[in-house]
Amino acid sequence: MILLSDANILMDLGHVGGLSILMQLAPVEVLDVVLRECEHPSQPDLVDEIIGNGITSIDAQMDWITQIAPDPKGRLSVQDTLNLYYATKFNRVLLTNEKRLRIICEERDIEVHGTLWIIKEAHERELERPKKLCDWLDRLSKLSRRLPQEEVVSLRTALGCM
Protein backbone atom coordinates (compact mmCIF):
# COMPACT_ATOMS: atom_id res chain seq x y z
CA MET A 1 0.00 0.00 0.00
CA ILE A 2 1.20 3.48 -0.91
CA LEU A 3 -0.65 6.53 0.38
CA LEU A 4 -1.26 9.67 -1.68
CA SER A 5 -1.90 12.68 0.53
CA ASP A 6 -3.97 15.75 -0.12
CA ALA A 7 -2.86 19.09 1.36
CA ASN A 8 -5.53 19.19 4.08
CA ILE A 9 -4.21 15.95 5.60
CA LEU A 10 -0.64 17.26 5.62
CA MET A 11 -1.77 20.55 7.14
CA ASP A 12 -3.72 18.74 9.87
CA LEU A 13 -0.78 16.50 10.72
CA GLY A 14 1.59 19.47 10.59
CA HIS A 15 -0.54 21.28 13.18
CA VAL A 16 -0.35 18.35 15.60
CA GLY A 17 3.21 17.19 14.87
CA GLY A 18 2.03 13.96 13.29
CA LEU A 19 3.83 13.79 9.95
CA SER A 20 6.25 11.14 11.20
CA ILE A 21 3.30 8.93 12.23
CA LEU A 22 1.95 9.11 8.70
CA MET A 23 5.19 7.71 7.34
CA GLN A 24 5.00 4.79 9.78
CA LEU A 25 1.68 3.71 8.28
CA ALA A 26 3.01 3.29 4.73
CA PRO A 27 5.12 5.10 2.13
CA VAL A 28 3.52 8.45 1.32
CA GLU A 29 3.50 10.51 -1.86
CA VAL A 30 2.22 14.01 -2.57
CA LEU A 31 1.78 15.65 -5.95
CA ASP A 32 3.96 18.74 -6.43
CA VAL A 33 0.90 20.92 -7.11
CA VAL A 34 -0.60 19.72 -3.83
CA LEU A 35 2.66 20.30 -1.97
CA ARG A 36 2.58 23.93 -3.15
CA GLU A 37 -0.82 24.29 -1.43
CA CYS A 38 0.99 23.60 1.84
CA GLU A 39 3.02 26.81 1.47
CA HIS A 40 1.13 29.04 3.85
CA PRO A 41 2.14 31.75 6.35
CA SER A 42 0.27 29.97 9.14
CA GLN A 43 2.61 26.97 8.74
CA PRO A 44 5.80 28.43 7.26
CA ASP A 45 7.95 25.31 7.79
CA LEU A 46 5.37 22.74 6.69
CA VAL A 47 6.80 21.97 3.23
CA ASP A 48 10.26 21.42 4.72
CA GLU A 49 8.74 19.16 7.40
CA ILE A 50 6.86 17.17 4.76
CA ILE A 51 9.99 16.56 2.70
CA GLY A 52 12.10 16.07 5.85
CA ASN A 53 9.79 13.28 6.98
CA GLY A 54 10.44 11.35 3.79
CA ILE A 55 7.21 12.07 1.93
CA THR A 56 7.94 11.80 -1.79
CA SER A 57 6.96 14.65 -4.09
CA ILE A 58 5.61 13.51 -7.48
CA ASP A 59 5.67 15.76 -10.53
CA ALA A 60 2.08 16.06 -11.77
CA GLN A 61 1.40 16.19 -15.48
CA MET A 62 -1.33 18.59 -16.51
CA ASP A 63 -2.51 16.28 -19.29
CA TRP A 64 -3.68 13.88 -16.55
CA ILE A 65 -6.71 16.13 -16.12
CA THR A 66 -8.04 15.13 -19.53
CA GLN A 67 -7.41 11.43 -18.92
CA ILE A 68 -9.98 10.91 -16.17
CA ALA A 69 -13.74 11.05 -16.22
CA PRO A 70 -14.66 14.52 -14.96
CA ASP A 71 -16.61 15.28 -11.83
CA PRO A 72 -20.18 15.43 -13.18
CA LYS A 73 -20.93 18.37 -10.87
CA GLY A 74 -17.69 20.15 -11.77
CA ARG A 75 -16.70 20.89 -8.18
CA LEU A 76 -13.21 19.38 -8.03
CA SER A 77 -10.19 21.66 -8.04
CA VAL A 78 -7.31 21.00 -10.40
CA GLN A 79 -5.34 19.51 -7.49
CA ASP A 80 -8.21 17.21 -6.51
CA THR A 81 -8.67 16.08 -10.11
CA LEU A 82 -4.96 15.30 -10.37
CA ASN A 83 -5.06 13.39 -7.07
CA LEU A 84 -8.03 11.41 -8.35
CA TYR A 85 -6.23 10.52 -11.57
CA TYR A 86 -2.98 9.56 -9.86
CA ALA A 87 -4.72 7.44 -7.21
CA THR A 88 -6.69 5.67 -9.95
CA LYS A 89 -3.84 5.17 -12.42
CA PHE A 90 -1.17 4.14 -9.90
CA ASN A 91 -3.40 2.31 -7.40
CA ARG A 92 -2.80 4.60 -4.43
CA VAL A 93 -4.85 4.96 -1.26
CA LEU A 94 -5.98 8.58 -1.24
CA LEU A 95 -5.88 10.58 1.97
CA THR A 96 -8.18 13.60 1.93
CA ASN A 97 -10.76 15.40 4.01
CA GLU A 98 -12.41 16.95 0.93
CA LYS A 99 -15.99 15.69 1.02
CA ARG A 100 -16.65 15.88 -2.74
CA LEU A 101 -13.40 14.08 -3.56
CA ARG A 102 -14.15 11.38 -0.98
CA ILE A 103 -17.61 10.82 -2.47
CA ILE A 104 -16.20 10.46 -5.99
CA CYS A 105 -13.52 8.06 -4.75
CA GLU A 106 -16.14 5.92 -3.06
CA GLU A 107 -18.29 5.94 -6.22
CA ARG A 108 -15.27 4.79 -8.26
CA ASP A 109 -14.08 2.18 -5.72
CA ILE A 110 -10.90 4.07 -4.85
CA GLU A 111 -9.79 3.52 -1.26
CA VAL A 112 -9.95 6.84 0.56
CA HIS A 113 -9.37 7.86 4.17
CA GLY A 114 -9.08 11.04 6.23
CA THR A 115 -7.39 12.44 9.31
CA LEU A 116 -9.52 10.40 11.72
CA TRP A 117 -8.47 7.17 10.00
CA ILE A 118 -4.82 8.14 10.48
CA ILE A 119 -5.40 8.75 14.19
CA LYS A 120 -7.27 5.45 14.51
CA GLU A 121 -4.49 3.56 12.69
CA ALA A 122 -1.84 5.21 14.87
CA HIS A 123 -3.75 3.99 17.92
CA GLU A 124 -4.38 0.46 16.64
CA ARG A 125 -0.75 0.03 15.58
CA GLU A 126 0.42 1.56 18.88
CA LEU A 127 2.47 4.20 17.09
CA GLU A 128 1.50 6.91 19.56
CA ARG A 129 0.11 7.09 23.10
CA PRO A 130 -3.67 7.50 23.33
CA LYS A 131 -3.28 10.68 25.42
CA LYS A 132 -1.29 12.33 22.66
CA LEU A 133 -3.83 11.26 20.04
CA CYS A 134 -6.58 12.74 22.25
CA ASP A 135 -4.57 15.97 22.29
CA TRP A 136 -4.46 15.86 18.48
CA LEU A 137 -8.25 15.63 18.35
CA ASP A 138 -8.56 18.57 20.76
CA ARG A 139 -6.14 20.71 18.74
CA LEU A 140 -7.81 19.86 15.43
CA SER A 141 -11.23 20.68 16.89
CA LYS A 142 -9.94 24.09 18.05
CA LEU A 143 -8.66 24.74 14.51
CA SER A 144 -12.25 24.41 13.24
CA ARG A 145 -11.50 21.32 11.18
CA ARG A 146 -14.72 19.91 9.80
CA LEU A 147 -14.41 16.49 11.36
CA PRO A 148 -17.55 14.30 11.48
CA GLN A 149 -18.62 14.59 15.11
CA GLU A 150 -20.09 11.10 15.34
CA GLU A 151 -16.75 9.61 14.28
CA VAL A 152 -14.82 11.95 16.60
CA VAL A 153 -16.95 10.81 19.57
CA SER A 154 -16.42 7.17 18.65
CA LEU A 155 -12.67 7.67 18.30
CA ARG A 156 -12.47 9.59 21.59
CA THR A 157 -14.19 6.66 23.29
CA ALA A 158 -11.80 4.16 21.72
CA LEU A 159 -8.82 6.27 22.82
CA GLY A 160 -10.19 6.81 26.35
CA CYS A 161 -10.14 10.58 26.03
CA MET A 162 -11.51 12.49 29.01
Contacts in CASP RR format, 6 or more apart in sequence:
PFRMAT RR
TARGET T0000
AUTHOR 0000-0000-0000
METHOD contacts of the structure
MODEL  1
MILLSDANILMDLGHVGGLSILMQLAPVEVLDVVLRECEHPSQPDLVDEI
IGNGITSIDAQMDWITQIAPDPKGRLSVQDTLNLYYATKFNRVLLTNEKR
LRIICEERDIEVHGTLWIIKEAHERELERPKKLCDWLDRLSKLSRRLPQE
EVVSLRTALGCM
1 26 0 8 1.000
1 93 0 8 1.000
2 26 0 8 1.000
2 27 0 8 1.000
2 28 0 8 1.000
2 29 0 8 1.000
2 90 0 8 1.000
2 91 0 8 1.000
2 92 0 8 1.000
2 93 0 8 1.000
3 22 0 8 1.000
3 25 0 8 1.000
3 26 0 8 1.000
3 27 0 8 1.000
3 28 0 8 1.000
3 29 0 8 1.000
3 92 0 8 1.000
3 93 0 8 1.000
3 94 0 8 1.000
3 95 0 8 1.000
4 28 0 8 1.000
4 29 0 8 1.000
4 30 0 8 1.000
4 31 0 8 1.000
4 83 0 8 1.000
4 86 0 8 1.000
4 87 0 8 1.000
4 90 0 8 1.000
4 92 0 8 1.000
4 93 0 8 1.000
4 94 0 8 1.000
4 95 0 8 1.000
5 22 0 8 1.000
5 28 0 8 1.000
5 29 0 8 1.000
5 30 0 8 1.000
5 34 0 8 1.000
5 55 0 8 1.000
5 95 0 8 1.000
5 96 0 8 1.000
6 34 0 8 1.000
6 79 0 8 1.000
6 80 0 8 1.000
6 83 0 8 1.000
6 94 0 8 1.000
6 95 0 8 1.000
6 96 0 8 1.000
6 97 0 8 1.000
6 98 0 8 1.000
6 101 0 8 1.000
7 30 0 8 1.000
7 34 0 8 1.000
7 35 0 8 1.000
7 37 0 8 1.000
7 38 0 8 1.000
7 79 0 8 1.000
8 96 0 8 1.000
8 97 0 8 1.000
8 98 0 8 1.000
8 115 0 8 1.000
9 22 0 8 1.000
9 95 0 8 1.000
9 96 0 8 1.000
9 97 0 8 1.000
9 114 0 8 1.000
9 115 0 8 1.000
9 118 0 8 1.000
10 19 0 8 1.000
10 30 0 8 1.000
10 38 0 8 1.000
10 46 0 8 1.000
10 50 0 8 1.000
10 55 0 8 1.000
11 38 0 8 1.000
11 40 0 8 1.000
11 43 0 8 1.000
11 46 0 8 1.000
12 97 0 8 1.000
12 115 0 8 1.000
12 140 0 8 1.000
12 143 0 8 1.000
12 145 0 8 1.000
13 19 0 8 1.000
13 21 0 8 1.000
13 22 0 8 1.000
13 115 0 8 1.000
13 118 0 8 1.000
14 43 0 8 1.000
14 46 0 8 1.000
14 49 0 8 1.000
15 43 0 8 1.000
15 139 0 8 1.000
15 140 0 8 1.000
15 143 0 8 1.000
16 135 0 8 1.000
16 136 0 8 1.000
16 139 0 8 1.000
16 140 0 8 1.000
18 136 0 8 1.000
19 49 0 8 1.000
19 50 0 8 1.000
19 53 0 8 1.000
19 55 0 8 1.000
20 53 0 8 1.000
21 118 0 8 1.000
21 122 0 8 1.000
21 127 0 8 1.000
21 128 0 8 1.000
22 28 0 8 1.000
22 53 0 8 1.000
22 55 0 8 1.000
22 118 0 8 1.000
23 53 0 8 1.000
23 54 0 8 1.000
23 55 0 8 1.000
24 122 0 8 1.000
24 125 0 8 1.000
24 127 0 8 1.000
25 118 0 8 1.000
25 121 0 8 1.000
25 122 0 8 1.000
25 125 0 8 1.000
25 127 0 8 1.000
26 93 0 8 1.000
27 56 0 8 1.000
28 54 0 8 1.000
28 55 0 8 1.000
28 56 0 8 1.000
28 95 0 8 1.000
29 55 0 8 1.000
29 56 0 8 1.000
29 57 0 8 1.000
29 58 0 8 1.000
29 92 0 8 1.000
30 50 0 8 1.000
30 55 0 8 1.000
30 56 0 8 1.000
30 57 0 8 1.000
30 58 0 8 1.000
31 57 0 8 1.000
31 58 0 8 1.000
31 59 0 8 1.000
31 60 0 8 1.000
31 79 0 8 1.000
31 82 0 8 1.000
31 83 0 8 1.000
31 86 0 8 1.000
32 57 0 8 1.000
32 58 0 8 1.000
32 59 0 8 1.000
32 60 0 8 1.000
33 60 0 8 1.000
33 78 0 8 1.000
33 79 0 8 1.000
33 82 0 8 1.000
34 60 0 8 1.000
34 79 0 8 1.000
34 82 0 8 1.000
34 83 0 8 1.000
35 47 0 8 1.000
35 50 0 8 1.000
35 57 0 8 1.000
37 79 0 8 1.000
38 46 0 8 1.000
38 47 0 8 1.000
38 50 0 8 1.000
39 46 0 8 1.000
39 47 0 8 1.000
40 46 0 8 1.000
51 57 0 8 1.000
58 86 0 8 1.000
60 82 0 8 1.000
60 86 0 8 1.000
64 81 0 8 1.000
64 82 0 8 1.000
64 85 0 8 1.000
64 86 0 8 1.000
64 89 0 8 1.000
65 78 0 8 1.000
65 81 0 8 1.000
65 82 0 8 1.000
65 85 0 8 1.000
67 85 0 8 1.000
67 89 0 8 1.000
68 81 0 8 1.000
68 84 0 8 1.000
68 85 0 8 1.000
68 88 0 8 1.000
70 76 0 8 1.000
70 81 0 8 1.000
71 81 0 8 1.000
71 100 0 8 1.000
71 104 0 8 1.000
73 100 0 8 1.000
75 100 0 8 1.000
76 84 0 8 1.000
76 100 0 8 1.000
76 101 0 8 1.000
76 104 0 8 1.000
80 96 0 8 1.000
80 98 0 8 1.000
80 100 0 8 1.000
80 101 0 8 1.000
83 94 0 8 1.000
83 96 0 8 1.000
83 101 0 8 1.000
84 94 0 8 1.000
84 101 0 8 1.000
84 104 0 8 1.000
84 105 0 8 1.000
84 108 0 8 1.000
84 110 0 8 1.000
86 92 0 8 1.000
87 93 0 8 1.000
87 94 0 8 1.000
87 105 0 8 1.000
87 110 0 8 1.000
87 112 0 8 1.000
88 108 0 8 1.000
88 110 0 8 1.000
93 111 0 8 1.000
93 112 0 8 1.000
93 113 0 8 1.000
94 101 0 8 1.000
94 105 0 8 1.000
94 110 0 8 1.000
94 111 0 8 1.000
94 112 0 8 1.000
94 113 0 8 1.000
95 112 0 8 1.000
95 113 0 8 1.000
95 114 0 8 1.000
95 117 0 8 1.000
95 118 0 8 1.000
96 102 0 8 1.000
96 105 0 8 1.000
96 112 0 8 1.000
96 114 0 8 1.000
97 114 0 8 1.000
97 115 0 8 1.000
97 145 0 8 1.000
97 146 0 8 1.000
97 147 0 8 1.000
101 112 0 8 1.000
102 112 0 8 1.000
102 114 0 8 1.000
105 111 0 8 1.000
105 112 0 8 1.000
106 112 0 8 1.000
115 140 0 8 1.000
115 145 0 8 1.000
115 147 0 8 1.000
116 147 0 8 1.000
116 148 0 8 1.000
116 151 0 8 1.000
116 152 0 8 1.000
116 155 0 8 1.000
119 133 0 8 1.000
119 136 0 8 1.000
119 137 0 8 1.000
119 155 0 8 1.000
119 159 0 8 1.000
120 155 0 8 1.000
120 158 0 8 1.000
121 127 0 8 1.000
122 128 0 8 1.000
122 133 0 8 1.000
123 130 0 8 1.000
123 133 0 8 1.000
123 158 0 8 1.000
123 159 0 8 1.000
130 159 0 8 1.000
130 160 0 8 1.000
130 161 0 8 1.000
133 159 0 8 1.000
134 156 0 8 1.000
134 159 0 8 1.000
134 160 0 8 1.000
134 161 0 8 1.000
134 162 0 8 1.000
137 147 0 8 1.000
137 152 0 8 1.000
137 155 0 8 1.000
137 156 0 8 1.000
137 159 0 8 1.000
137 161 0 8 1.000
140 147 0 8 1.000
141 147 0 8 1.000
141 152 0 8 1.000
END
